[in-house]
Amino acid sequence: MLFVSLALSSCGPDGGAAAPAASQSPAPDRVSSTPRQVPTTAPPRSTTPEPDPPTVVLDAGHNGGNASALSEINREVPAGRGRMKPCNTTGTATDDGYPEHVFNFDVAKRVGEALRARGVRVVGTRDSDDGVGPCVDRRAAIGNEVNADAVVSIHADGSSTQGSGFHVAFSDPPLNPAQGDPANRLATTVLDAMAAEFPVADYIGEGGLSGRDDLAGLNLSEVPAVLVECGNMRNPDEASVMSTPEGRQRYADAITEGVLAYLG
């Protein structure tokens, strides 16, 4: 039996040698149609803090309740350069009775809205037009306390002459570094922006600039500060512009452009 088994195992079907068994090759790996996800690394967060927005103080001159609080607004307060002066005044008005304090507050609100829309932090010296004050020394202190990049006090003149035009007042001679070149640059920049829309004053100052040593808000300021007299309310032509919303918007737009140009 062993012999037969060996003989049979040595023969193929045709009696020849048996064909070797075909070797089975391994099946190829199946290729995935889904792209391999490559891990990504998020860029590192910047450790540099965002710069603080510039701060501008808008000082709307006078206030609507001043006329009914004469004892309060006549109280004397420091005005700088060793002087004292009344806490505040009632302001002027057009011959038709449109009050300066209303004009000032409305223009300041419009400027504030425009500056906030451009990312500027805006601080006002008063938030209504029916209060009293604040006193002129307190108005200056507000700008100092917030370390304002610029302070713009908004007014309208009440000259008894028929002169016209706006002017920008600044502290002169300066009492500290901020009242020097920075305040002069602020005054000039606001002047240039306003001069594109309105005539400069023909009755005060030089070319629309007026150096003053008697304005408490400027004397007491430790930051760049100017006072803008937008025009003469006693001049009929300018009064007609100041008395309309459209006119006040024009003043606000010009002041806004000047402030933004100064901030850079």
KEKOLMI-520816 format. One record per residue (C-alpha): chain; x, y, z. Coordinates in nm, 3 decimals, always signed. Layout:
! residues N
+-----+---------+---------+---------+
: mol :    east :   north :      up :
+-----+---------+---------+---------+
:   A :       X :       Y :       Z :
...
+-----+---------+---------+---------+
! end
This chain:
! residues 264
+-----+---------+---------+---------+
: mol :    east :   north :      up :
+-----+---------+---------+---------+
:   A :  +0.000 :  +0.000 :  +0.000 :
:   A :  +0.280 :  +0.230 :  +0.062 :
:   A :  +0.417 :  +0.159 :  -0.286 :
:   A :  +0.089 :  +0.223 :  -0.455 :
:   A :  +0.045 :  +0.545 :  -0.270 :
:   A :  +0.388 :  +0.664 :  -0.379 :
:   A :  +0.329 :  +0.563 :  -0.739 :
:   A :  +0.004 :  +0.739 :  -0.760 :
:   A :  +0.145 :  +1.050 :  -0.612 :
:   A :  +0.417 :  +1.064 :  -0.880 :
:   A :  +0.185 :  +1.062 :  -1.179 :
:   A :  -0.024 :  +1.336 :  -1.326 :
:   A :  -0.345 :  +1.289 :  -1.514 :
:   A :  -0.157 :  +1.209 :  -1.834 :
:   A :  +0.099 :  +1.002 :  -1.664 :
:   A :  +0.357 :  +1.283 :  -1.661 :
:   A :  +0.484 :  +1.475 :  -1.373 :
:   A :  +0.223 :  +1.651 :  -1.166 :
:   A :  +0.196 :  +2.026 :  -1.225 :
:   A :  +0.290 :  +2.230 :  -0.928 :
:   A :  +0.000 :  +2.395 :  -0.753 :
:   A :  -0.053 :  +2.755 :  -0.854 :
:   A :  +0.051 :  +2.990 :  -0.578 :
:   A :  -0.213 :  +3.238 :  -0.464 :
:   A :  -0.089 :  +3.601 :  -0.461 :
:   A :  -0.227 :  +3.821 :  -0.185 :
:   A :  -0.520 :  +4.046 :  -0.282 :
:   A :  -0.418 :  +4.407 :  -0.336 :
:   A :  -0.510 :  +4.650 :  -0.065 :
:   A :  -0.835 :  +4.831 :  -0.135 :
:   A :  -0.771 :  +5.204 :  -0.197 :
:   A :  -1.001 :  +5.434 :  -0.007 :
:   A :  -1.177 :  +5.698 :  -0.215 :
:   A :  -1.203 :  +5.927 :  +0.089 :
:   A :  -0.909 :  +6.171 :  +0.117 :
:   A :  -0.715 :  +6.133 :  +0.434 :
:   A :  -0.772 :  +6.412 :  +0.683 :
:   A :  -0.454 :  +6.604 :  +0.745 :
:   A :  -0.449 :  +6.742 :  +1.096 :
:   A :  -0.418 :  +7.120 :  +1.106 :
:   A :  -0.291 :  +7.340 :  +1.382 :
:   A :  -0.472 :  +7.663 :  +1.460 :
:   A :  -0.247 :  +7.968 :  +1.447 :
:   A :  -0.150 :  +8.087 :  +1.791 :
:   A :  -0.359 :  +8.365 :  +1.930 :
:   A :  -0.193 :  +8.702 :  +1.938 :
:   A :  -0.081 :  +8.802 :  +2.283 :
:   A :  -0.068 :  +9.168 :  +2.183 :
:   A :  -0.363 :  +9.348 :  +2.346 :
:   A :  -0.594 :  +9.552 :  +2.127 :
:   A :  -0.518 :  +9.923 :  +2.159 :
:   A :  -0.771 : +10.128 :  +2.350 :
:   A :  -0.992 : +10.347 :  +2.130 :
:   A :  -0.919 : +10.719 :  +2.138 :
:   A :  -1.123 : +10.923 :  +2.384 :
:   A :  -1.284 : +11.254 :  +2.292 :
:   A :  -1.468 : +11.478 :  +2.537 :
:   A :  -1.746 : +11.690 :  +2.387 :
:   A :  -1.839 : +11.989 :  +2.598 :
:   A :  -2.175 : +12.135 :  +2.497 :
:   A :  -2.158 : +12.488 :  +2.632 :
:   A :  -2.400 : +12.621 :  +2.896 :
:   A :  -2.721 : +12.433 :  +2.996 :
:   A :  -3.095 : +12.477 :  +2.974 :
:   A :  -3.154 : +12.513 :  +3.347 :
:   A :  -2.890 : +12.778 :  +3.409 :
:   A :  -3.131 : +13.069 :  +3.374 :
:   A :  -3.339 : +12.942 :  +3.666 :
:   A :  -3.039 : +12.883 :  +3.892 :
:   A :  -2.860 : +13.216 :  +3.887 :
:   A :  -2.728 : +13.187 :  +4.241 :
:   A :  -2.563 : +12.858 :  +4.150 :
:   A :  -2.412 : +12.961 :  +3.819 :
:   A :  -2.290 : +13.295 :  +3.959 :
:   A :  -2.086 : +13.117 :  +4.225 :
:   A :  -1.720 : +13.180 :  +4.153 :
:   A :  -1.486 : +12.893 :  +4.074 :
:   A :  -1.118 : +12.868 :  +3.976 :
:   A :  -1.056 : +12.971 :  +3.616 :
:   A :  -0.680 : +12.918 :  +3.589 :
:   A :  -0.394 : +13.169 :  +3.586 :
:   A :  -0.488 : +13.263 :  +3.943 :
:   A :  -0.829 : +13.391 :  +3.841 :
:   A :  -1.184 : +13.321 :  +3.951 :
:   A :  -1.498 : +13.347 :  +3.740 :
:   A :  -1.868 : +13.250 :  +3.757 :
:   A :  -1.948 : +12.881 :  +3.753 :
:   A :  -2.134 : +12.913 :  +3.422 :
:   A :  -2.355 : +13.144 :  +3.217 :
:   A :  -2.683 : +13.121 :  +3.032 :
:   A :  -2.533 : +13.166 :  +2.686 :
:   A :  -2.673 : +13.375 :  +2.405 :
:   A :  -2.957 : +13.335 :  +2.154 :
:   A :  -3.059 : +13.442 :  +1.807 :
:   A :  -3.272 : +13.752 :  +1.768 :
:   A :  -3.565 : +13.517 :  +1.710 :
:   A :  -3.505 : +13.348 :  +2.045 :
:   A :  -3.330 : +13.025 :  +1.947 :
:   A :  -3.105 : +12.953 :  +2.250 :
:   A :  -2.736 : +12.882 :  +2.224 :
:   A :  -2.755 : +12.602 :  +2.481 :
:   A :  -2.999 : +12.414 :  +2.255 :
:   A :  -2.772 : +12.460 :  +1.954 :
:   A :  -2.464 : +12.349 :  +2.147 :
:   A :  -2.626 : +12.036 :  +2.285 :
:   A :  -2.774 : +11.930 :  +1.952 :
:   A :  -2.449 : +11.974 :  +1.760 :
:   A :  -2.255 : +11.790 :  +2.032 :
:   A :  -2.499 : +11.497 :  +2.014 :
:   A :  -2.458 : +11.475 :  +1.639 :
:   A :  -2.079 : +11.485 :  +1.662 :
:   A :  -2.085 : +11.221 :  +1.934 :
:   A :  -2.296 : +10.983 :  +1.728 :
:   A :  -2.066 : +11.022 :  +1.428 :
:   A :  -1.750 : +10.966 :  +1.633 :
:   A :  -1.890 : +10.658 :  +1.807 :
:   A :  -1.974 : +10.512 :  +1.467 :
:   A :  -1.603 : +10.544 :  +1.386 :
:   A :  -1.492 : +10.361 :  +1.700 :
:   A :  -1.415 : +10.664 :  +1.915 :
:   A :  -1.497 : +10.664 :  +2.285 :
:   A :  -1.703 : +10.977 :  +2.348 :
:   A :  -1.756 : +11.140 :  +2.687 :
:   A :  -1.992 : +11.434 :  +2.732 :
:   A :  -1.977 : +11.698 :  +3.000 :
:   A :  -2.356 : +11.692 :  +3.025 :
:   A :  -2.619 : +11.439 :  +2.919 :
:   A :  -2.927 : +11.661 :  +2.903 :
:   A :  -3.027 : +12.015 :  +2.814 :
:   A :  -3.247 : +12.089 :  +3.112 :
:   A :  -2.996 : +12.082 :  +3.396 :
:   A :  -2.763 : +12.330 :  +3.564 :
:   A :  -2.392 : +12.352 :  +3.491 :
:   A :  -2.160 : +12.181 :  +3.532 :
:   A :  -1.927 : +12.461 :  +3.631 :
:   A :  -1.646 : +12.549 :  +3.396 :
:   A :  -1.377 : +12.406 :  +3.625 :
:   A :  -1.566 : +12.077 :  +3.646 :
:   A :  -1.595 : +12.060 :  +3.267 :
:   A :  -1.217 : +12.086 :  +3.239 :
:   A :  -1.173 : +11.823 :  +3.510 :
:   A :  -1.381 : +11.571 :  +3.313 :
:   A :  -1.136 : +11.582 :  +3.024 :
:   A :  -0.841 : +11.547 :  +3.261 :
:   A :  -0.995 : +11.255 :  +3.450 :
:   A :  -1.048 : +11.044 :  +3.139 :
:   A :  -0.712 : +11.152 :  +2.993 :
:   A :  -0.888 : +11.257 :  +2.674 :
:   A :  -0.703 : +11.259 :  +2.346 :
:   A :  -0.898 : +11.572 :  +2.258 :
:   A :  -1.154 : +11.803 :  +2.418 :
:   A :  -1.382 : +12.009 :  +2.197 :
:   A :  -1.609 : +12.266 :  +2.359 :
:   A :  -1.897 : +12.360 :  +2.129 :
:   A :  -2.047 : +12.709 :  +2.142 :
:   A :  -2.202 : +12.983 :  +1.932 :
:   A :  -2.097 : +13.344 :  +1.973 :
:   A :  -2.325 : +13.632 :  +2.064 :
:   A :  -2.125 : +13.927 :  +1.943 :
:   A :  -2.315 : +14.252 :  +1.929 :
:   A :  -2.151 : +14.329 :  +1.598 :
:   A :  -2.286 : +14.205 :  +1.269 :
:   A :  -1.964 : +14.015 :  +1.211 :
:   A :  -1.987 : +13.658 :  +1.090 :
:   A :  -1.790 : +13.338 :  +1.069 :
:   A :  -1.659 : +13.074 :  +1.307 :
:   A :  -1.341 : +13.076 :  +1.511 :
:   A :  -1.149 : +12.825 :  +1.720 :
:   A :  -1.004 : +12.932 :  +2.055 :
:   A :  -0.704 : +12.774 :  +2.228 :
:   A :  -0.509 : +12.848 :  +2.545 :
:   A :  -0.245 : +13.116 :  +2.489 :
:   A :  +0.011 : +13.135 :  +2.631 :
:   A :  +0.010 : +12.763 :  +2.713 :
:   A :  +0.031 : +12.656 :  +3.076 :
:   A :  +0.146 : +12.298 :  +3.016 :
:   A :  +0.276 : +12.083 :  +2.727 :
:   A :  -0.073 : +11.968 :  +2.621 :
:   A :  -0.179 : +12.331 :  +2.573 :
:   A :  +0.117 : +12.386 :  +2.341 :
:   A :  +0.170 : +12.201 :  +2.015 :
:   A :  -0.105 : +11.936 :  +2.067 :
:   A :  -0.374 : +12.197 :  +2.131 :
:   A :  -0.248 : +12.412 :  +1.845 :
:   A :  -0.263 : +12.115 :  +1.608 :
:   A :  -0.614 : +12.032 :  +1.726 :
:   A :  -0.725 : +12.391 :  +1.672 :
:   A :  -0.569 : +12.408 :  +1.326 :
:   A :  -0.710 : +12.071 :  +1.217 :
:   A :  -1.063 : +12.158 :  +1.328 :
:   A :  -1.026 : +12.499 :  +1.166 :
:   A :  -0.926 : +12.346 :  +0.832 :
:   A :  -1.221 : +12.106 :  +0.832 :
:   A :  -1.471 : +12.378 :  +0.919 :
:   A :  -1.324 : +12.626 :  +0.671 :
:   A :  -1.417 : +12.386 :  +0.393 :
:   A :  -1.783 : +12.449 :  +0.482 :
:   A :  -1.807 : +12.784 :  +0.659 :
:   A :  -1.638 : +13.125 :  +0.644 :
:   A :  -1.385 : +13.208 :  +0.915 :
:   A :  -1.464 : +13.493 :  +1.152 :
:   A :  -1.415 : +13.842 :  +1.016 :
:   A :  -1.449 : +14.014 :  +1.355 :
:   A :  -1.225 : +13.820 :  +1.595 :
:   A :  -0.902 : +13.623 :  +1.588 :
:   A :  -0.660 : +13.580 :  +1.302 :
:   A :  -0.765 : +13.356 :  +1.018 :
:   A :  -1.019 : +13.182 :  +1.238 :
:   A :  -0.778 : +13.112 :  +1.528 :
:   A :  -0.807 : +13.295 :  +1.858 :
:   A :  -0.553 : +13.256 :  +2.139 :
:   A :  -0.720 : +13.317 :  +2.476 :
:   A :  -0.603 : +13.337 :  +2.836 :
:   A :  -0.945 : +13.394 :  +2.996 :
:   A :  -1.132 : +13.068 :  +2.924 :
:   A :  -1.136 : +12.837 :  +3.226 :
:   A :  -1.203 : +12.521 :  +3.029 :
:   A :  -0.884 : +12.579 :  +2.830 :
:   A :  -0.668 : +12.718 :  +3.113 :
:   A :  -0.741 : +12.423 :  +3.341 :
:   A :  -0.705 : +12.151 :  +3.079 :
:   A :  -0.416 : +11.905 :  +3.103 :
:   A :  -0.505 : +11.750 :  +2.766 :
:   A :  -0.540 : +11.908 :  +2.418 :
:   A :  -0.850 : +12.127 :  +2.427 :
:   A :  -1.015 : +12.385 :  +2.202 :
:   A :  -1.335 : +12.587 :  +2.205 :
:   A :  -1.527 : +12.624 :  +1.879 :
:   A :  -1.752 : +12.926 :  +1.831 :
:   A :  -1.951 : +12.795 :  +1.535 :
:   A :  -2.073 : +13.136 :  +1.427 :
:   A :  -2.237 : +13.456 :  +1.543 :
:   A :  -2.595 : +13.401 :  +1.653 :
:   A :  -2.663 : +13.772 :  +1.623 :
:   A :  -2.585 : +13.765 :  +1.254 :
:   A :  -2.915 : +13.698 :  +1.072 :
:   A :  -2.764 : +13.484 :  +0.800 :
:   A :  -2.574 : +13.259 :  +1.040 :
:   A :  -2.867 : +13.246 :  +1.279 :
:   A :  -3.086 : +13.107 :  +1.003 :
:   A :  -2.839 : +12.824 :  +0.945 :
:   A :  -2.794 : +12.744 :  +1.315 :
:   A :  -3.170 : +12.730 :  +1.370 :
:   A :  -3.228 : +12.440 :  +1.129 :
:   A :  -3.150 : +12.070 :  +1.177 :
:   A :  -2.979 : +12.066 :  +0.839 :
:   A :  -2.756 : +12.355 :  +0.938 :
:   A :  -2.662 : +12.195 :  +1.269 :
:   A :  -2.577 : +11.873 :  +1.086 :
:   A :  -2.338 : +12.067 :  +0.864 :
:   A :  -2.162 : +12.207 :  +1.169 :
:   A :  -2.148 : +11.862 :  +1.326 :
:   A :  -2.007 : +11.703 :  +1.011 :
:   A :  -1.732 : +11.961 :  +0.986 :
:   A :  -1.632 : +11.930 :  +1.351 :
:   A :  -1.635 : +11.550 :  +1.324 :
:   A :  -1.404 : +11.557 :  +1.023 :
:   A :  -1.165 : +11.786 :  +1.206 :
:   A :  -1.152 : +11.566 :  +1.514 :
:   A :  -1.100 : +11.248 :  +1.311 :
:   A :  -0.823 : +11.415 :  +1.112 :
:   A :  -0.652 : +11.514 :  +1.437 :
:   A :  -0.679 : +11.161 :  +1.579 :
:   A :  -0.532 : +11.025 :  +1.256 :
+-----+---------+---------+---------+
! end
